[in-house]
Amino acid sequence: MGAMLALPPGQGPHQVGCTDVMVGHTRQGLFLRLFYPCLARAGAAEPLWVPRPEYCGGLADVTLGRRWCSALLGMAIGSCRVPVSWNGPLKPCSRGYPLIIFSHGLGTFRTSYSSICTELASWGFVVAALEHRDHSAATTYFCPAEAGTEEWIPFQRVPQGQKEFYFRNKQVHQRARECVRALRLFQGIAGGRAAPAILPQDWDLSVLKDNLDLSKVAVMGHSFGGVTAVLALVKEPRFRCAVALDAWMFPLENLLYPEVPSPVLFINTEHFQSPESAAKMRSLSSRNSQTRIGHRARGPERPCLPPWGALQPHLRHEGQPGPSQGSDHHQPGCSGLPAETPGELLWWPCHLQGTLWWPCELERRFWWPCQWRGRCGGPVTFRELLWWPCQWRGRCGGPVSWREGSGGPVSGGDAAVALSVDGRPWWPCHPEGTLW
């Protein structure tokens, strides 16, 4: 089933390459996936979206609380590939590419946002997608000095008896420091300093030396990564701006709001964002005249991909194509991915033309990793056939239950058709219709 999955390619004028970068032999090092404009080459290998089976185990633990589900998750998405050239040769740029440091959300990892990172790189950005080591990633690892060894860092929930704010506040400060260290890494490379490779690979970081414009650096993130991006502005003034996608503002102390020195663009969606986070954004905006808050509301409006409009004034270099150049699919005045009919409401980082990718939403409320025009793109519905995590009667969203009104995230009497074997319900449903 995973063989049917494929992420959308970037829509910009550049081919995109990517590689993994690990620096240091301790937890204080860095681990990131680098996306960049590359030269086209025939037969280029495409990397897996989920880079190793251990990440399926981490995802299963974070989302379902059951690591033993990792094998099924691996069957569903384990063979999905990212349409980029693995270790592809960097495309030289005499002016230098702007740099974006990207921070992932809670319970994800460096490749989870490959779709938006690919899109940005296709428009002429170098994107460093971090994998944080504060126990907020689904899982991650580092390589100690002993050859051939790995030490894994699992996801950690809030310890019993500890207040969540203090736990998450410590994490967000570590995450922001990692963003700053990533910037320092690229500053060192631009200055000719060697960055010894920890991982076995054929890609030499020194090729970036004359191909980065470090006067144009942004920090971006989603959810927990969104508030990480805001805090990174406080810790490092060289970041020109931040783009916070559905930022989870809870972990950031209020006293830091007046210290945010650079513009922030908040992009929110109504079904994801909380009133508390939105109020914190307004409080920050009232102290920073350059900060803007955008919302994607329900209705026939077409979606926008946030980063273009936010990054153009601060990061665009002369001669770089804008969002409407090189493609006739972009709507005037909107930085976004291709959109089709007005009734098909999509949200970043989605690809339209019949394919939806997490965290997408259609008016019929299909959710990752569904495809909505009668074709299956993973664990999705096909007519009356149902398999986790979708439900076919106009609503999708999480593991399903097989009896009408049984109390799970979605339900439907016809679900029993596909969720039963010899008349008995099959995982992930409980025989009484409740969810495991």
N, C-alpha and C positions, 0 to 999 in steps of 0.2 A: 504493500500500500504506500509506503514511503517513497517508492520510485516515481509516483505520480506527482510528487511535490516539487515545485521549483519556484524560487524567488524571482521577482521581476528584475530585469536589467535596468541599469541607469538610463535616464532619458537625455542626458547631456551629450555634448559633442566628443567627450573623451572616452576611450576604453579605460577600464578600471582594473588595477591589480591590487593584490593584498598579500600580506605576510604577517607572521607573528613575531613579536619582539619581547624578549625577556631580559631584564637587566638585573644583575645582582644575584647572590646565592642565598639571600635571607628574605624574610617577610618584608623587610624594608626596601626591597627592590621594586621593580615594576613589571607588569605583564600587560600587554596590549596587542590588539590587532590593528594593523596599519592599512588604510585604504588610500590609494593614490592614483592619479592619471598615469596610464602606462602605454607603452607601444604595443600595437596589435601583433600577435604571433599565432601561427596556425597550431592547432592541437593543444592549446593551453589547458592545463589541468584546472578544474574548478573545485574549490574546497567545500567540505561539508558544512552545512549550517550549524549543526551540533557537532563540535570538533572531535569529541571522544565519548565513548559510552558512559564514562563517569558523570558527564553532565546530564545525561538522561536520568541517572540515579538522583542527582541533586534536584532536578526539576520535579521528579516524582515526589520527593520528600517535601519540597517547598509547597507544591500546589495541591497534592493529595494527602500528604502526611504518611505516605506508604512507599518506601523506597523499592519494595518488591515489584511495583508497577513499572519500573524502569524498562524492563524488557518489552512490554507492550508499547510504551512511549517510543522506544527505539524502533520498533516495527513501524510505527506511524510516521515518524519524522526523521528517523536516523539516517536515511539515504538522501534527504533533501540537500541540494547543493546551491551555492551562491554563484550567480553568473558573473564571476570575475576571474582574472588570470592569476593563479597562485604563483607567487614569486615572479610575476611578470616584470620586465624591465621598465624602470621609471622613464616616463616621457620628459625629456629636459624642458626647462622653462627658465629663460634668462631673467625674467622679472621676478621669478620665485612664486611658489604657490602659497596662498594663505593657509594657515594651520588652524584646525579645530580639535580641541580635546573633548572627547565625548565620555560622559559618565552614565553608566547603566542604572536601571531601576532595581528595587529590592527583589532579590530572588532570581535575578537573571545573570548574564555574564557577557563577555566581550563580544560575542558573535550574535547576540540576540537582536541587535539593531542593525544587522547587516544591510537591510533594505535601504534605510535612510543614509547610512554611511556610504553605500555604493552610489546612491543618487547624488550626494554632495560631491564625492570624488569625481563623478562624471561631469560635473560643472567646474572642475578646476580647483578643488580643495584637497589638501592632504588631511585625512581624518585619523586621529589616534583614539581608538575605542578601548578604554581601560577595562581591566578586570580587577575590581577592588578586592583588597585582602583584609577587609574589616569584618569578615563573616557575614556580609550582606549579599554576596554572590551566591548563586545556587550551589556552586562549589568552585574551587580554584586550587592552584598548586604552585609551588616553587621548586627549584632544583638545587639542593644543597651542594656544597663543593665536592662531595664524594661522587665520583662518576657513576652515571646510570641510576641515580636515586631521585625520588620525588617525595615531597611532603605535601599532603593535601590539607586544605583549609575548608572545612564544611560550613554550610549555612547554619546560623545560630539564631534561635528565637529569643525573645526577651526572657531572661531568667526569672523564675518564679520569685515573687516578692520584691522584684526591682521595678522601679517606675520606668515606663517606656521612654519618657522624654530623656532621662539621663543616659539610658542605654543608646538610644538613637543619636543623641547629640554628640556623644563620643565618637560614634561611627561617622557622622557627617563631617566632623573635623578631620578625621583620618582620611576620608575620601577626598576632601578639598586639598589636603596636603599632598596626596598622590597626584592630583591634577597639576599642582605646582611643580612637583618633581618631574612629571612628564614634560612640562614646558622647559624645565632646566635641561632635561635630556636633549631636546631638540636644539636648544641654544648651544649646548656643548658640541653637538654634531655640526651645526652651522659654523662654529668657531674652529673646526678642524680637530676636535677632541675625539679620540677613538671610543667606541662603545662596544666592548667585547660581547660577542654573541654567546648566549647560554644555550640556546636551542640549535640543533643541527639544521642548517638551512643554507641555501645558495644566494641569499639576498644580502647585499652589503649596505649597511646603513649610511656609510660614508658618501654614497651617491646623492644623498639629500643635501650635502654641504652647500652647494651653490644653487639649490632649487627650492629654497624656502624663503618666504618673506615674513620674517618674524616681527615686523612692525604691524602685521595684521593677523592677530591671534584671537580666537574666540573660544569660549568654553560653553558646552551645551550638554544637556542631560534630560532624562525623562523621569518623572516621579521623584524617587529618592535622589536620582541623578540631577533632577531639576534644581532642587534646593542645594545640592552639592555645587552646581554651577554658580549659584548666587553667592555662596560662601567663598568660592574660589576667587571671586572678584575682590573680596575683602582682603584675602591673603596675598594676592598677587596683582599689582596695578598694571602689569604688562598685558593682561587680558583686556582687549578693547571692548568687549561686550559679552553678554551671556544670553543664551536662548534656553528658556526653561519650559519644557513640554509637560503640562499637567504636573507642575511642581508640587511635591508634598512638603508643605512649609512647616509642619509640626515640629521637626527636630531642631529648627534654628531659633536661637534665643532672640527675643525682640530687641534687645539693646544693640544688636549689630546692624539693624536696619539703617540707621543714619550713616553708617560707615561704608555702605555700598557705593563705590565711587563712579561706576561706569554704567552705561545703559543696560537694562534688562528687558527682554521681550518675553512676557508670559503668554503661552498659548494654552488655553484650557478647553476641555470638552465637558459638556453638561453632565454626562453620565459618569464621568470619572472623578471630577473635582468635587471637593467638599466646601460648604460655606465657610468653614473655619480657615481653610487654606486661602480661599478667595479673599477673605477679610484681611489676612496677613499680607497678601499681595497688594491690596489697596493701601494698606498702611505703609508699605515700603514705597509704593508709587508716589504717595503724598510727600515723601521726603526726597525723592529723586525725580526731577522734572523730565528726565529722558526715558524713564521707565514706562513701558506700555503693557497693557493687559488686553489680550485678544481672546475671543470666545467663538467656538463653533456652535451655533444654535441650531435647533431643529428647523426644518423648512426646506424649500427648494434650492437654497443657495448651494453653489458649488464649493468643494473643499479647497483649501490652500495648504501647500506644504510650507510650514512656518519659516524655515531657516533662510530662504532667499531674501524675503523682504527685510528680515532682521539683519542679515549679514551684509547686504549690499552697501549701505552707507559707510560701514566700518571696515570691510574686508575686501571689497571688490577692487581689483587692479585694472589699470587702463587696458582696454582691448579684450577683457574677459567678457564672454557672452552673458547677457542677462537672461532672466527666466523665459523671456519671449523670443530670444534669439536661438536659432538652430532647431526650433520645434514650433509647429503650428497648432499644437494641441493645448497650449497654455492659454488660459483666459486672460483678457486684457486686465492689467492692474492687479493681478493676483499671482503670487509666487506659488506654484503648485505642480503636482503631478497631473498627468492627463486625466481629464474628466469627460464624461459623455453626457447622457441626458440629465436634466436638472433634478429629476426625481430620485436619482441614484446617489444617495448621500454616502460619501466615503470619508474616512478619516485616516490621516497619516499613520503608518507608512504604507498605504495601500496602493495597489496597482489596479486599475479598472479593467476595461475590456473583458469583463466576465470573470475575473479572478480576484478574490479577496484574500488579504493576508493580515494576520494579527498585527495590531489590535483594531481590526476593521469593524465598521458598522454599516449596515444597509437599513433602509426603512423597515425591512422585514426582520431586522435584528439578527442577522447571521453573525457568528462570532468565530474566532480562530479555531482551526484553519480552514474555514468553509469556502466553498465555491457556490455561487448562487444560481447559475443558469442550468441547473439540471445535470451538471457534470461534477464528479467527485474529485476533490483535490486533497485528499487525505481522509482523516476520520470524519466524514461528512455524510449528508443525507443524499439519497437518490430515490426519488419518488417516495414509496412508503418504507424504504429500507433505512434503518437507523443504526448508527454506531457512535460510540462516545467520541467527542463530547457534544454531539449536535442533536437537535430535535427538528423534525421536518415541517411541522405545522406553523411555519412563519416565525418561529423563535428559536434561536440557538444560544447556548451559553453554559457550558459546563457539563459534567457527567449527568446523564439523564435518568429518569425513573420511568418505569414501564406501565404504571397504572395512572389513569386520569386523575389529576389532582392529588398526587401522592406526596407532594411537599418538597420535591427536589428542585434544583434550579430551573428545570423545565420538565414538562410531563406530556403524556399523550397516550391514549389507550392503544393506538396502533403501534406504539413502540415495542410491544411485546413480540411483534412479528420478527424483528431482527435481534431482540435481546433475549431470546429464549432458545433453548436447545431441547428438543423433545418435550416442549411445553413448559420447561423450567427456565426461569430467568437466568441470564448470564451476566457476568461482571460487566460494568460496575454497579449492578442493581442488587438490592436486597430482595429476597423472595416476597417480602411484604410491601415492596414498592418503595422502600426508603433507600437512601444512598449509603453505600459503604464509606 
